[in-house]
Amino acid sequence: QVQLVESGGGLAQAGGSMRLSCAASGRTRSSYAMGWFRQAPGKQRELVAAITSGCRTNYADSVKGGFTLRRDNAKNTVYLQMNSLKPEETAVYYCVARTMPSGSYNYWGQGTQVTVSS
């Protein structure tokens, strides 16, 4: 089992920055990838960014250049640095992990609200 604990959400102004953290515990060696989904009201969930155990990253087109995903293997923690925030990026952000080489993410955090004001 893998447990994911998120922190860092809250309120930011447009153009500001925020960093989300996700600490993984349990059988972390089984995690092939970790990342972040987000879901805004009335919209489908969107994979924002992901990073594999080999440190390969993938970003949604909408956040390329503004968001950066990093992993601290010693702390079993991933960080999502969000710069140049826009109001439309307001959403609940979920830390995710998967224990398969490919496929769906089978572990989810509780979600953290990110609100960007104009």
Secondary structure by P-SEA (a helix, b strand, c coil): cbbbbbcccccccccbbbbbbbbbccccccccccbbbbbccccccccccccccccbbbbcccccccbbbbbcccccbbbbbbcccccccccbbbbbccccccccccccccbbbbbbcc
